[in-house]
Amino acid sequence: MISKELLNVLCCPIGKSPLKQEDETLVCLKCGVVFEVVDGIPILLIDEAKLPKGIKDISELKCRQINA
């Protein structure tokens, strides 16, 4: 479990949006990308992210297009 303090300072590395915790993952509130939490450590690597349904490539995310 991620502490509220840590969750408040973390953001999605793609679009810089807030994250919410769902079980052992962190989910971007803007684009829906999912990042795993392993042994209490958030893995916020873009290459390790799980894309939302219907998205085949990270470049398809609206927030990625804005920040590209």
NORSUL-V253377 format. One record per run of one state. SS is the DSSP state (A for helix, B for strand, O for the rest). FROM is the first residue (numbers start at 1). LEN is the number of residues. Records with the same first field share a line. If there is no record, write none. Layout:
BEGIN
SS = FROM-LEN, FROM-LEN
END
This chain:
BEGIN
O = 1-3, 10-9, 23-2, 29-5, 39-2, 43-3, 49-1, 51-7, 61-1, 68-1
A = 4-6, 46-3, 58-3, 62-6
B = 19-4, 25-4, 34-5, 41-2, 50-1
END
